[in-house]
Amino acid sequence: MSEDVSALTRGRQRGSHGRQQDEGVLVIRTIAMPADTNPAGDIFGGWLMSQMDLAAGNMAGRVCQGRAATISVEGMQFLRPVKVGDEVTLYATLRKVGRSSMRIHVDAWRRPRYSDKSEPVTEADFVFVALDESGAPRPVFLDG
């Protein structure tokens, strides 16, 4: 694994930026808004999953230095709801690189709007394949 990829996946210390876990790279931090709610008033699971896919895709693009597509999502279970106004923080960790694929683990956390305490919401493994200009799978080349 290259220095750059190692830097992407190296754990960091908890700090004033609200670090909730020791592993993964903070990729997205957003606020859950009213337009993202289901009829019960909670945030749609699909909205959260799309945010997680964006986070994993961001890391996949950095790792393969180009276009990548999601080919599977594995192991998602919702532990608690996300409410309107919650801060949603997503961490990505590169778990495995194959010839043309990458397995990226994403952890999703919520922090209620007026709280300092965060809690995990869900996690999943996203598998991406690196693509060439024509959309065909291509090898993932890592430096050195």
N, CA, C and O atoms as a GROMACS GRO file, in nm:
protein
  576
    1MET      N    1   0.085  -0.117   0.000
    1MET     CA    2   0.000   0.000   0.000
    1MET      C    3   0.090   0.124   0.000
    1MET      O    4   0.191   0.127   0.070
    2SER      N    5   0.054   0.223  -0.077
    2SER     CA    6   0.136   0.343  -0.088
    2SER      C    7   0.124   0.430   0.036
    2SER      O    8   0.033   0.414   0.117
    3GLU      N    9   0.218   0.524   0.049
    3GLU     CA   10   0.212   0.621   0.159
    3GLU      C   11   0.082   0.699   0.157
    3GLU      O   12   0.022   0.722   0.262
    4ASP      N   13   0.038   0.741   0.036
    4ASP     CA   14  -0.084   0.820   0.026
    4ASP      C   15  -0.205   0.742   0.074
    4ASP      O   16  -0.288   0.795   0.148
    5VAL      N   17  -0.217   0.615   0.032
    5VAL     CA   18  -0.330   0.534   0.075
    5VAL      C   19  -0.320   0.506   0.224
    5VAL      O   20  -0.422   0.509   0.293
    6SER      N   21  -0.201   0.480   0.275
    6SER     CA   22  -0.184   0.459   0.418
    6SER      C   23  -0.228   0.582   0.496
    6SER      O   24  -0.292   0.569   0.601
    7ALA      N   25  -0.194   0.699   0.447
    7ALA     CA   26  -0.235   0.823   0.514
    7ALA      C   27  -0.387   0.837   0.513
    7ALA      O   28  -0.444   0.892   0.607
    8LEU      N   29  -0.452   0.788   0.408
    8LEU     CA   30  -0.598   0.796   0.402
    8LEU      C   31  -0.664   0.710   0.508
    8LEU      O   32  -0.773   0.743   0.556
    9THR      N   33  -0.600   0.600   0.545
    9THR     CA   34  -0.666   0.503   0.632
    9THR      C   35  -0.611   0.502   0.774
    9THR      O   36  -0.660   0.426   0.858
   10ARG      N   37  -0.513   0.583   0.804
   10ARG     CA   38  -0.451   0.583   0.936
   10ARG      C   39  -0.545   0.647   1.039
   10ARG      O   40  -0.604   0.752   1.013
   11GLY      N   41  -0.558   0.583   1.155
   11GLY     CA   42  -0.640   0.639   1.262
   11GLY      C   43  -0.581   0.769   1.316
   11GLY      O   44  -0.461   0.793   1.305
   12ARG      N   45  -0.666   0.850   1.372
   12ARG     CA   46  -0.623   0.978   1.428
   12ARG      C   47  -0.677   0.991   1.569
   12ARG      O   48  -0.772   0.923   1.608
   13GLN      N   49  -0.615   1.080   1.645
   13GLN     CA   50  -0.657   1.101   1.783
   13GLN      C   51  -0.784   1.184   1.790
   13GLN      O   52  -0.810   1.266   1.702
   14ARG      N   53  -0.863   1.162   1.895
   14ARG     CA   54  -0.981   1.243   1.917
   14ARG      C   55  -0.936   1.387   1.943
   14ARG      O   56  -0.843   1.409   2.020
   15GLY      N   57  -1.001   1.481   1.881
   15GLY     CA   58  -0.962   1.621   1.895
   15GLY      C   59  -1.083   1.712   1.901
   15GLY      O   60  -1.196   1.666   1.914
   16SER      N   61  -1.058   1.840   1.892
   16SER     CA   62  -1.165   1.939   1.903
   16SER      C   63  -1.258   1.936   1.782
   16SER      O   64  -1.364   1.999   1.785
   17HIS      N   65  -1.221   1.864   1.678
   17HIS     CA   66  -1.305   1.855   1.559
   17HIS      C   67  -1.414   1.750   1.574
   17HIS      O   68  -1.488   1.726   1.479
   18GLY      N   69  -1.427   1.687   1.689
   18GLY     CA   70  -1.535   1.594   1.714
   18GLY      C   71  -1.510   1.453   1.667
   18GLY      O   72  -1.603   1.382   1.628
   19ARG      N   73  -1.386   1.410   1.670
   19ARG     CA   74  -1.350   1.275   1.627
   19ARG      C   75  -1.423   1.173   1.714
   19ARG      O   76  -1.414   1.180   1.837
   20GLN      N   77  -1.496   1.081   1.653
   20GLN     CA   78  -1.569   0.982   1.731
   20GLN      C   79  -1.504   0.845   1.733
   20GLN      O   80  -1.541   0.761   1.815
   21GLN      N   81  -1.410   0.820   1.645
   21GLN     CA   82  -1.351   0.687   1.638
   21GLN      C   83  -1.204   0.696   1.605
   21GLN      O   84  -1.154   0.800   1.560
   22ASP      N   85  -1.134   0.585   1.629
   22ASP     CA   86  -0.989   0.583   1.610
   22ASP      C   87  -0.948   0.549   1.467
   22ASP      O   88  -0.835   0.575   1.427
   23GLU      N   89  -1.039   0.490   1.390
   23GLU     CA   90  -1.004   0.442   1.257
   23GLU      C   91  -1.087   0.516   1.152
   23GLU      O   92  -1.200   0.557   1.179
   24GLY      N   93  -1.031   0.532   1.034
   24GLY     CA   94  -1.104   0.591   0.923
   24GLY      C   95  -1.072   0.737   0.904
   24GLY      O   96  -1.016   0.803   0.990
   25VAL      N   97  -1.110   0.784   0.786
   25VAL     CA   98  -1.088   0.923   0.749
   25VAL      C   99  -1.222   0.993   0.748
   25VAL      O  100  -1.318   0.941   0.692
   26LEU      N  101  -1.230   1.108   0.810
   26LEU     CA  102  -1.352   1.186   0.806
   26LEU      C  103  -1.369   1.234   0.661
   26LEU      O  104  -1.286   1.310   0.610
   27VAL      N  105  -1.477   1.191   0.595
   27VAL     CA  106  -1.496   1.222   0.454
   27VAL      C  107  -1.610   1.320   0.434
   27VAL      O  108  -1.599   1.411   0.351
   28ILE      N  109  -1.720   1.304   0.507
   28ILE     CA  110  -1.835   1.392   0.492
   28ILE      C  111  -1.890   1.426   0.630
   28ILE      O  112  -1.899   1.341   0.718
   29ARG      N  113  -1.926   1.551   0.645
   29ARG     CA  114  -2.002   1.596   0.763
   29ARG      C  115  -2.113   1.685   0.708
   29ARG      O  116  -2.086   1.784   0.639
   30THR      N  117  -2.238   1.650   0.738
   30THR     CA  118  -2.352   1.724   0.685
   30THR      C  119  -2.462   1.732   0.790
   30THR      O  120  -2.454   1.668   0.896
   31ILE      N  121  -2.564   1.809   0.761
   31ILE     CA  122  -2.678   1.825   0.851
   31ILE      C  123  -2.799   1.760   0.786
   31ILE      O  124  -2.827   1.785   0.669
   32ALA      N  125  -2.871   1.676   0.860
   32ALA     CA  126  -2.993   1.615   0.811
   32ALA      C  127  -3.104   1.721   0.809
   32ALA      O  128  -3.130   1.787   0.909
   33MET      N  129  -3.168   1.736   0.694
   33MET     CA  130  -3.266   1.842   0.672
   33MET      C  131  -3.408   1.787   0.657
   33MET      O  132  -3.426   1.668   0.628
   34PRO      N  133  -3.510   1.872   0.675
   34PRO     CA  134  -3.650   1.826   0.666
   34PRO      C  135  -3.686   1.759   0.534
   34PRO      O  136  -3.768   1.667   0.534
   35ALA      N  137  -3.628   1.800   0.422
   35ALA     CA  138  -3.660   1.738   0.293
   35ALA      C  139  -3.615   1.592   0.286
   35ALA      O  140  -3.656   1.520   0.195
   36ASP      N  141  -3.532   1.548   0.380
   36ASP     CA  142  -3.478   1.411   0.380
   36ASP      C  143  -3.554   1.316   0.472
   36ASP      O  144  -3.506   1.208   0.503
   37THR      N  145  -3.675   1.358   0.517
   37THR     CA  146  -3.748   1.277   0.614
   37THR      C  147  -3.851   1.184   0.550
   37THR      O  148  -3.902   1.210   0.442
   38ASN      N  149  -3.879   1.076   0.622
   38ASN     CA  150  -3.986   0.984   0.584
   38ASN      C  151  -4.116   1.031   0.653
   38ASN      O  152  -4.112   1.127   0.730
   39PRO      N  153  -4.229   0.965   0.627
   39PRO     CA  154  -4.355   1.009   0.689
   39PRO      C  155  -4.355   1.007   0.841
   39PRO      O  156  -4.435   1.077   0.903
   40ALA      N  157  -4.266   0.929   0.903
   40ALA     CA  158  -4.258   0.925   1.050
   40ALA      C  159  -4.175   1.039   1.107
   40ALA      O  160  -4.169   1.057   1.228
   41GLY      N  161  -4.111   1.117   1.019
   41GLY     CA  162  -4.031   1.230   1.065
   41GLY      C  163  -3.884   1.199   1.087
   41GLY      O  164  -3.807   1.287   1.127
   42ASP      N  165  -3.844   1.076   1.062
   42ASP     CA  166  -3.703   1.039   1.071
   42ASP      C  167  -3.640   1.055   0.933
   42ASP      O  168  -3.710   1.062   0.832
   43ILE      N  169  -3.507   1.060   0.930
   43ILE     CA  170  -3.436   1.072   0.803
   43ILE      C  171  -3.446   0.939   0.728
   43ILE      O  172  -3.429   0.832   0.788
   44PHE      N  173  -3.473   0.946   0.598
   44PHE     CA  174  -3.479   0.826   0.514
   44PHE      C  175  -3.348   0.748   0.525
   44PHE      O  176  -3.240   0.806   0.520
   45GLY      N  177  -3.361   0.616   0.539
   45GLY     CA  178  -3.243   0.530   0.534
   45GLY      C  179  -3.172   0.542   0.400
   45GLY      O  180  -3.049   0.533   0.394
   46GLY      N  181  -3.248   0.560   0.293
   46GLY     CA  182  -3.190   0.576   0.160
   46GLY      C  183  -3.105   0.701   0.147
   46GLY      O  184  -3.004   0.701   0.077
   47TRP      N  185  -3.145   0.809   0.216
   47TRP     CA  186  -3.065   0.931   0.215
   47TRP      C  187  -2.931   0.905   0.282
   47TRP      O  188  -2.826   0.945   0.232
   48LEU      N  189  -2.936   0.837   0.397
   48LEU     CA  190  -2.812   0.806   0.469
   48LEU      C  191  -2.723   0.713   0.386
   48LEU      O  192  -2.602   0.731   0.380
   49MET      N  193  -2.785   0.614   0.323
   49MET     CA  194  -2.707   0.523   0.240
   49MET      C  195  -2.641   0.598   0.123
   49MET      O  196  -2.527   0.569   0.088
   50SER      N  197  -2.712   0.694   0.064
   50SER     CA  198  -2.652   0.769  -0.047
   50SER      C  199  -2.536   0.854   0.001
   50SER      O  200  -2.437   0.870  -0.071
   51GLN      N  201  -2.545   0.910   0.122
   51GLN     CA  202  -2.433   0.986   0.178
   51GLN      C  203  -2.313   0.895   0.201
   51GLN      O  204  -2.199   0.934   0.176
   52MET      N  205  -2.340   0.773   0.248
   52MET     CA  206  -2.232   0.676   0.271
   52MET      C  207  -2.168   0.636   0.139
   52MET      O  208  -2.046   0.618   0.132
   53ASP      N  209  -2.250   0.620   0.033
   53ASP     CA  210  -2.197   0.585  -0.098
   53ASP      C  211  -2.109   0.698  -0.151
   53ASP      O  212  -2.004   0.673  -0.211
   54LEU      N  213  -2.150   0.823  -0.129
   54LEU     CA  214  -2.067   0.938  -0.167
   54LEU      C  215  -1.932   0.935  -0.094
   54LEU      O  216  -1.828   0.959  -0.155
   55ALA      N  217  -1.936   0.906   0.035
   55ALA     CA  218  -1.812   0.901   0.114
   55ALA      C  219  -1.719   0.791   0.063
   55ALA      O  220  -1.600   0.814   0.044
   56ALA      N  221  -1.775   0.671   0.041
   56ALA     CA  222  -1.693   0.561  -0.010
   56ALA      C  223  -1.641   0.591  -0.150
   56ALA      O  224  -1.526   0.560  -0.182
   57GLY      N  225  -1.725   0.652  -0.232
   57GLY     CA  226  -1.684   0.688  -0.368
   57GLY      C  227  -1.573   0.791  -0.370
   57GLY      O  228  -1.486   0.787  -0.457
   58ASN      N  229  -1.577   0.882  -0.275
   58ASN     CA  230  -1.470   0.981  -0.263
   58ASN      C  231  -1.337   0.912  -0.238
   58ASN      O  232  -1.237   0.943  -0.303
   59MET      N  233  -1.336   0.817  -0.144
   59MET     CA  234  -1.212   0.746  -0.115
   59MET      C  235  -1.171   0.657  -0.232
   59MET      O  236  -1.053   0.650  -0.265
   60ALA      N  237  -1.267   0.590  -0.295
   60ALA     CA  238  -1.235   0.503  -0.408
   60ALA      C  239  -1.167   0.582  -0.520
   60ALA      O  240  -1.068   0.536  -0.578
   61GLY      N  241  -1.220   0.699  -0.551
   61GLY     CA  242  -1.160   0.783  -0.655
   61GLY      C  243  -1.019   0.825  -0.622
   61GLY      O  244  -0.932   0.830  -0.710
   62ARG      N  245  -0.995   0.856  -0.495
   62ARG     CA  246  -0.861   0.895  -0.451
   62ARG      C  247  -0.764   0.776  -0.460
   62ARG      O  248  -0.649   0.792  -0.501
   63VAL      N  249  -0.812   0.659  -0.422
   63VAL     CA  250  -0.726   0.541  -0.422
   63VAL      C  251  -0.690   0.499  -0.564
   63VAL      O  252  -0.573   0.473  -0.593
   64CYS      N  253  -0.790   0.493  -0.653
   64CYS     CA  254  -0.762   0.444  -0.790
   64CYS      C  255  -0.725   0.557  -0.885
   64CYS      O  256  -0.695   0.533  -1.002
   65GLN      N  257  -0.726   0.681  -0.834
   65GLN     CA  258  -0.688   0.797  -0.915
   65GLN      C  259  -0.771   0.807  -1.042
   65GLN      O  260  -0.718   0.831  -1.151
   66GLY      N  261  -0.902   0.789  -1.028
   66GLY     CA  262  -0.991   0.799  -1.142
   66GLY      C  263  -1.132   0.758  -1.107
   66GLY      O  264  -1.171   0.754  -0.991
   67ARG      N  265  -1.205   0.728  -1.211
   67ARG     CA  266  -1.346   0.692  -1.198
   67ARG      C  267  -1.360   0.554  -1.135
   67ARG      O  268  -1.282   0.463  -1.161
   68ALA      N  269  -1.464   0.541  -1.051
   68ALA     CA  270  -1.495   0.412  -0.989
   68ALA      C  271  -1.645   0.403  -0.972
   68ALA      O  272  -1.713   0.505  -0.957
   69ALA      N  273  -1.698   0.282  -0.973
   69ALA     CA  274  -1.842   0.261  -0.958
   69ALA      C  275  -1.869   0.164  -0.844
   69ALA      O  276  -1.793   0.069  -0.822
   70THR      N  277  -1.978   0.188  -0.772
   70THR     CA  278  -2.023   0.098  -0.667
   70THR      C  279  -2.074  -0.031  -0.731
   70THR      O  280  -2.155  -0.026  -0.824
   71ILE      N  281  -2.027  -0.145  -0.682
   71ILE     CA  282  -2.080  -0.272  -0.733
   71ILE      C  283  -2.157  -0.349  -0.625
   71ILE      O  284  -2.238  -0.436  -0.658
   72SER      N  285  -2.132  -0.318  -0.498
   72SER     CA  286  -2.212  -0.381  -0.393
   72SER      C  287  -2.202  -0.303  -0.263
   72SER      O  288  -2.107  -0.228  -0.239
   73VAL      N  289  -2.303  -0.324  -0.180
   73VAL     CA  290  -2.306  -0.270  -0.044
   73VAL      C  291  -2.340  -0.388   0.046
   73VAL      O  292  -2.436  -0.460   0.020
   74GLU      N  293  -2.261  -0.408   0.149
   74GLU     CA  294  -2.278  -0.526   0.233
   74GLU      C  295  -2.287  -0.489   0.381
   74GLU      O  296  -2.212  -0.405   0.430
   75GLY      N  297  -2.380  -0.553   0.450
   75GLY     CA  298  -2.383  -0.549   0.595
   75GLY      C  299  -2.442  -0.427   0.660
   75GLY      O  300  -2.403  -0.394   0.772
   76MET      N  301  -2.536  -0.358   0.596
   76MET     CA  302  -2.592  -0.238   0.658
   76MET      C  303  -2.707  -0.274   0.751
   76MET      O  304  -2.801  -0.343   0.712
   77GLN      N  305  -2.699  -0.226   0.875
   77GLN     CA  306  -2.805  -0.242   0.973
   77GLN      C  307  -2.817  -0.110   1.046
   77GLN      O  308  -2.718  -0.056   1.095
   78PHE      N  309  -2.938  -0.057   1.055
   78PHE     CA  310  -2.959   0.072   1.122
   78PHE      C  311  -2.977   0.050   1.271
   78PHE      O  312  -3.064  -0.025   1.314
   79LEU      N  313  -2.893   0.116   1.350
   79LEU     CA  314  -2.893   0.099   1.495
   79LEU      C  315  -2.988   0.196   1.564
   79LEU      O  316  -3.047   0.164   1.667
   80ARG      N  317  -3.004   0.315   1.507
   80ARG     CA  318  -3.090   0.419   1.564
   80ARG      C  319  -3.126   0.518   1.455
   80ARG      O  320  -3.055   0.527   1.354
   81PRO      N  321  -3.234   0.593   1.473
   81PRO     CA  322  -3.273   0.689   1.370
   81PRO      C  323  -3.187   0.815   1.372
   81PRO      O  324  -3.127   0.850   1.474
   82VAL      N  325  -3.184   0.881   1.257
   82VAL     CA  326  -3.125   1.014   1.244
   82VAL      C  327  -3.242   1.111   1.239
   82VAL      O  328  -3.338   1.088   1.166
   83LYS      N  329  -3.233   1.219   1.316
   83LYS     CA  330  -3.341   1.317   1.324
   83LYS      C  331  -3.304   1.443   1.247
   83LYS      O  332  -3.186   1.470   1.221
   84VAL      N  333  -3.406   1.519   1.210
   84VAL     CA  334  -3.383   1.648   1.144
   84VAL      C  335  -3.295   1.734   1.233
   84VAL      O  336  -3.318   1.745   1.353
   85GLY      N  337  -3.194   1.795   1.173
   85GLY     CA  338  -3.103   1.882   1.246
   85GLY      C  339  -2.980   1.812   1.300
   85GLY      O  340  -2.885   1.878   1.341
   86ASP      N  341  -2.979   1.678   1.301
   86ASP     CA  342  -2.862   1.605   1.347
   86ASP      C  343  -2.744   1.630   1.254
   86ASP      O  344  -2.761   1.643   1.133
   87GLU      N  345  -2.626   1.638   1.311
   87GLU     CA  346  -2.504   1.640   1.231
   87GLU      C  347  -2.468   1.495   1.202
   87GLU      O  348  -2.457   1.414   1.294
   88VAL      N  349  -2.450   1.463   1.075
   88VAL     CA  350  -2.414   1.328   1.032
   88VAL      C  351  -2.269   1.331   0.986
   88VAL      O  352  -2.231   1.410   0.900
   89THR      N  353  -2.188   1.244   1.046
   89THR     CA  354  -2.045   1.237   1.014
   89THR      C  355  -2.015   1.098   0.961
   89THR      O  356  -2.054   0.997   1.020
   90LEU      N  357  -1.943   1.095   0.848
   90LEU     CA  358  -1.910   0.969   0.783
   90LEU      C  359  -1.759   0.951   0.774
   90LEU      O  360  -1.687   1.040   0.730
   91TYR      N  361  -1.714   0.834   0.817
   91TYR     CA  362  -1.573   0.796   0.813
   91TYR      C  363  -1.555   0.681   0.716
   91TYR      O  364  -1.636   0.588   0.716
   92ALA      N  365  -1.452   0.685   0.635
   92ALA     CA  366  -1.423   0.577   0.540
   92ALA      C  367  -1.287   0.516   0.571
   92ALA      O  368  -1.192   0.587   0.605
   93THR      N  369  -1.280   0.384   0.558
   93THR     CA  370  -1.156   0.310   0.580
   93THR      C  371  -1.136   0.212   0.464
   93THR      O  372  -1.224   0.132   0.435
   94LEU      N  373  -1.021   0.220   0.400
   94LEU     CA  374  -0.989   0.127   0.293
   94LEU      C  375  -0.954  -0.007   0.357
   94LEU      O  376  -0.858  -0.017   0.433
   95ARG      N  377  -1.032  -0.111   0.325
   95ARG     CA  378  -1.011  -0.243   0.384
   95ARG      C  379  -0.930  -0.335   0.294
   95ARG      O  380  -0.847  -0.412   0.343
   96LYS      N  381  -0.952  -0.327   0.162
   96LYS     CA  382  -0.884  -0.421   0.072
   96LYS      C  383  -0.880  -0.362  -0.068
   96LYS      O  384  -0.974  -0.296  -0.112
   97VAL      N  385  -0.770  -0.388  -0.138
   97VAL     CA  386  -0.757  -0.352  -0.279
   97VAL      C  387  -0.728  -0.479  -0.357
   97VAL      O  388  -0.631  -0.550  -0.328
   98GLY      N  389  -0.812  -0.507  -0.456
   98GLY     CA  390  -0.790  -0.620  -0.546
   98GLY      C  391  -0.732  -0.571  -0.677
   98GLY      O  392  -0.680  -0.459  -0.684
   99ARG      N  393  -0.739  -0.653  -0.780
   99ARG     CA  394  -0.686  -0.613  -0.910
   99ARG      C  395  -0.757  -0.489  -0.963
   99ARG      O  396  -0.692  -0.393  -1.004
  100SER      N  397  -0.890  -0.489  -0.962
  100SER     CA  398  -0.966  -0.374  -1.010
  100SER      C  399  -1.068  -0.324  -0.908
  100SER      O  400  -1.142  -0.230  -0.935
  101SER      N  401  -1.073  -0.387  -0.792
  101SER     CA  402  -1.175  -0.351  -0.693
  101SER      C  403  -1.114  -0.297  -0.564
  101SER      O  404  -0.997  -0.316  -0.534
  102MET      N  405  -1.200  -0.229  -0.489
  102MET     CA  406  -1.163  -0.173  -0.359
  102MET      C  407  -1.279  -0.196  -0.263
  102MET      O  408  -1.395  -0.171  -0.297
  103ARG      N  409  -1.249  -0.244  -0.144
  103ARG     CA  410  -1.351  -0.259  -0.039
  103ARG      C  411  -1.328  -0.146   0.061
  103ARG      O  412  -1.220  -0.132   0.119
  104ILE      N  413  -1.432  -0.065   0.079
  104ILE     CA  414  -1.422   0.052   0.165
  104ILE      C  415  -1.531   0.044   0.271
  104ILE      O  416  -1.649   0.034   0.239
  105HIS      N  417  -1.490   0.048   0.397
  105HIS     CA  418  -1.584   0.044   0.510
  105HIS      C  419  -1.623   0.187   0.546
  105HIS      O  420  -1.537   0.274   0.556
  106VAL      N  421  -1.752   0.211   0.565
  106VAL     CA  422  -1.801   0.343   0.604
  106VAL      C  423  -1.878   0.332   0.734
  106VAL      O  424  -1.967   0.248   0.748
  107ASP      N  425  -1.843   0.418   0.830
  107ASP     CA  426  -1.914   0.430   0.956
  107ASP      C  427  -1.991   0.561   0.955
  107ASP      O  428  -1.936   0.665   0.919
  108ALA      N  429  -2.118   0.556   0.996
  108ALA     CA  430  -2.201   0.676   1.004
  108ALA      C  431  -2.234   0.704   1.150
  108ALA      O  432  -2.275   0.614   1.224
  109TRP      N  433  -2.216   0.829   1.191
  109TRP     CA  434  -2.243   0.874   1.328
  109TRP      C  435  -2.340   0.990   1.324
  109TRP      O  436  -2.345   1.064   1.225
  110ARG      N  437  -2.417   1.006   1.429
  110ARG     CA  438  -2.506   1.121   1.443
  110ARG      C  439  -2.473   1.196   1.571
  110ARG      O  440  -2.436   1.137   1.672
  111ARG      N  441  -2.487   1.327   1.565
  111ARG     CA  442  -2.475   1.411   1.684
  111ARG      C  443  -2.597   1.500   1.685
  111ARG      O  444  -2.615   1.583   1.595
  112PRO      N  445  -2.683   1.485   1.788
  112PRO     CA  446  -2.798   1.574   1.797
  112PRO      C  447  -2.753   1.720   1.796
  112PRO      O  448  -2.647   1.754   1.849
  113ARG      N  449  -2.833   1.804   1.738
  113ARG     CA  450  -2.798   1.943   1.711
  113ARG      C  451  -2.740   2.018   1.832
  113ARG      O  452  -2.644   2.094   1.816
  114TYR      N  453  -2.795   1.999   1.948
  114TYR     CA  454  -2.750   2.077   2.065
  114TYR      C  455  -2.676   1.991   2.167
  114TYR      O  456  -2.682   2.017   2.287
  115SER      N  457  -2.608   1.891   2.119
  115SER     CA  458  -2.536   1.799   2.207
  115SER      C  459  -2.390   1.790   2.166
  115SER      O  460  -2.355   1.819   2.051
  116ASP      N  461  -2.306   1.749   2.259
  116ASP     CA  462  -2.166   1.721   2.228
  116ASP      C  463  -2.144   1.571   2.209
  116ASP      O  464  -2.036   1.528   2.167
  117LYS      N  465  -2.245   1.491   2.240
  117LYS     CA  466  -2.230   1.346   2.235
  117LYS      C  467  -2.276   1.291   2.100
  117LYS      O  468  -2.386   1.319   2.054
  118SER      N  469  -2.189   1.212   2.038
  118SER     CA  470  -2.220   1.145   1.912
  118SER      C  471  -2.242   0.997   1.937
  118SER      O  472  -2.193   0.941   2.036
  119GLU      N  473  -2.317   0.934   1.847
  119GLU     CA  474  -2.341   0.791   1.858
  119GLU      C  475  -2.346   0.729   1.719
  119GLU      O  476  -2.389   0.793   1.623
  120PRO      N  477  -2.303   0.602   1.709
  120PRO     CA  478  -2.305   0.537   1.578
  120PRO      C  479  -2.447   0.511   1.532
  120PRO      O  480  -2.536   0.483   1.612
  121VAL      N  481  -2.468   0.520   1.400
  121VAL     CA  482  -2.599   0.498   1.340
  121VAL      C  483  -2.599   0.370   1.258
  121VAL      O  484  -2.689   0.286   1.272
  122THR      N  485  -2.499   0.354   1.172
  122THR     CA  486  -2.488   0.235   1.089
  122THR      C  487  -2.347   0.226   1.032
  122THR      O  488  -2.268   0.319   1.046
  123GLU      N  489  -2.319   0.115   0.969
  123GLU     CA  490  -2.192   0.094   0.901
  123GLU      C  491  -2.215  -0.004   0.788
  123GLU      O  492  -2.311  -0.082   0.791
  124ALA      N  493  -2.129  -0.002   0.689
  124ALA     CA  494  -2.141  -0.095   0.577
  124ALA      C  495  -2.010  -0.099   0.499
  124ALA      O  496  -1.929  -0.007   0.507
  125ASP      N  497  -1.992  -0.207   0.425
  125ASP     CA  498  -1.880  -0.220   0.333
  125ASP      C  499  -1.931  -0.192   0.192
  125ASP      O  500  -2.029  -0.251   0.148
  126PHE      N  501  -1.863  -0.102   0.123
  126PHE     CA  502  -1.894  -0.068  -0.015
  126PHE      C  503  -1.782  -0.122  -0.102
  126PHE      O  504  -1.664  -0.099  -0.075
  127VAL      N  505  -1.819  -0.194  -0.207
  127VAL     CA  506  -1.719  -0.246  -0.300
  127VAL      C  507  -1.731  -0.165  -0.429
  127VAL      O  508  -1.839  -0.151  -0.486
  128PHE      N  509  -1.617  -0.114  -0.474
  128PHE     CA  510  -1.609  -0.034  -0.595
  128PHE      C  511  -1.517  -0.102  -0.694
  128PHE      O  512  -1.427  -0.178  -0.656
  129VAL      N  513  -1.539  -0.076  -0.822
  129VAL     CA  514  -1.448  -0.122  -0.926
  129VAL      C  515  -1.396   0.003  -0.998
  129VAL      O  516  -1.472   0.094  -1.030
  130ALA      N  517  -1.266   0.004  -1.023
  130ALA     CA  518  -1.204   0.114  -1.098
  130ALA      C  519  -1.243   0.100  -1.245
  130ALA      O  520  -1.247  -0.011  -1.298
  131LEU      N  521  -1.272   0.214  -1.309
  131LEU     CA  522  -1.318   0.213  -1.449
  131LEU      C  523  -1.226   0.298  -1.536
  131LEU      O  524  -1.171   0.398  -1.492
  132ASP      N  525  -1.212   0.254  -1.662
  132ASP     CA  526  -1.136   0.334  -1.758
  132ASP      C  527  -1.230   0.435  -1.826
  132ASP      O  528  -1.347   0.447  -1.788
  133GLU      N  529  -1.179   0.505  -1.925
  133GLU     CA  530  -1.255   0.610  -1.992
  133GLU      C  531  -1.381   0.558  -2.059
  133GLU      O  532  -1.480   0.631  -2.072
  134SER      N  533  -1.381   0.432  -2.102
  134SER     CA  534  -1.497   0.375  -2.170
  134SER      C  535  -1.593   0.305  -2.073
  134SER      O  536  -1.695   0.251  -2.116
  135GLY      N  537  -1.560   0.307  -1.944
  135GLY     CA  538  -1.647   0.245  -1.844
  135GLY      C  539  -1.618   0.099  -1.818
  135GLY      O  540  -1.695   0.033  -1.748
  136ALA      N  541  -1.511   0.046  -1.872
  136ALA     CA  542  -1.471  -0.094  -1.849
  136ALA      C  543  -1.381  -0.102  -1.725
  136ALA      O  544  -1.307  -0.008  -1.696
  137PRO      N  545  -1.388  -0.214  -1.652
  137PRO     CA  546  -1.299  -0.229  -1.536
  137PRO      C  547  -1.153  -0.217  -1.578
  137PRO      O  548  -1.112  -0.260  -1.686
  138ARG      N  549  -1.075  -0.157  -1.489
  138ARG     CA  550  -0.930  -0.142  -1.513
  138ARG      C  551  -0.858  -0.172  -1.384
  138ARG      O  552  -0.919  -0.167  -1.276
  139PRO      N  553  -0.729  -0.203  -1.392
  139PRO     CA  554  -0.653  -0.230  -1.269
  139PRO      C  555  -0.640  -0.106  -1.181
  139PRO      O  556  -0.635   0.008  -1.228
  140VAL      N  557  -0.634  -0.132  -1.051
  140VAL     CA  558  -0.604  -0.027  -0.955
  140VAL      C  559  -0.453  -0.028  -0.937
  140VAL      O  560  -0.396  -0.128  -0.893
  141PHE      N  561  -0.389   0.082  -0.971
  141PHE     CA  562  -0.244   0.091  -0.956
  141PHE      C  563  -0.211   0.173  -0.833
  141PHE      O  564  -0.252   0.288  -0.823
  142LEU      N  565  -0.137   0.113  -0.740
  142LEU     CA  566  -0.093   0.184  -0.622
  142LEU      C  567   0.055   0.213  -0.636
  142LEU      O  568   0.131   0.130  -0.685
  143ASP      N  569   0.094   0.332  -0.593
  143ASP     CA  570   0.236   0.366  -0.596
  143ASP      C  571   0.313   0.273  -0.504
  143ASP      O  572   0.266   0.236  -0.397
  144GLY      N  573   0.430   0.237  -0.548
  144GLY     CA  574   0.526   0.170  -0.481
  144GLY      C  575   0.539   0.072  -0.388
  144GLY      O  576   0.651   0.037  -0.351
   0.00000   0.00000   0.00000
